[in-house]
Amino acid sequence: IQPGAPSTAILNQLADAGILPSVVAGRLYLEGPARGREMQWGTYVIPASSRPVDVIEMVLQGRVKQFDLTVIEGMAADEIGEVLLAAEVAGTEAWPAVVGNSNLVADIAPEATSLEGFLFPDTYTFSTGVTAQTVARVMIDRFRGVWTEILASEEPPSMSALDLVTLASLVEAETSVPEERRRVAGVFINRLRRGMLLQCDPTVVFALKRQGTWTGRLLRVHWKTDDPYNTYRY
């Protein structure tokens, strides 16, 4: 059912599909038992044994087809886009544009230039047909809630939200072993405090991906890559 479709068009659609005996019967139900409720657009999966009244109620209640989206820790925005593509989310082609617009996190990180790092890892349930903008907004709201809790904790971070998510992303990319993350973070923080080069391999990989030269294998020669995101160079 397309967005904005009037009830008459929806009833005709259901009748043409053989789900309703007639449009008149559907209209009588809407004017009576439905009590003025509006029919909801979206994608529906209707069991073959469904009665016409059950179908109308399904559409009135908006019980559309849903899917789960799992975003794991360390997943980059483009990787999330691939998951959305696999889930056939409407508007997935607009995902890069949505991620590149930092307005959704302006209140948290005004200096951010994209949503990278703020798409909170979790399992979400969305209705089929959801837009890329809505997906991003839900993830950002989840991040905002967690960030608020962190700020209210006994030991709030001294870093800005952007600095913290950047560091967390580097730590996550540097090691996949949970027990090592605290130590790796400590090394990075100490280097930053001393004004040393961070020398973080994931930043080189990121630089190579930006330049379109990443082959899946990191070599020592890549440490010399001329890119502002390469932390092996000043």
Salt bridges, closest charged atoms under 4 A:
ASP54 OD2 - ARG51 NE 3.06
GLU57 OE2 - ARG37 NH2 2.74
GLU73 OE1 - ARG181 NH1 3.53
ASP107 OD2 - ARG144 NE 2.93
ASP122 OD2 - ARG142 NE 2.83
ASP141 OD1 - ARG144 NH1 2.82
GLU172 OE2 - ARG181 NH2 3.26
ASP226 OD1 - ARG233 NH2 3.79
ASP227 OD2 - ARG210 NE 3.21
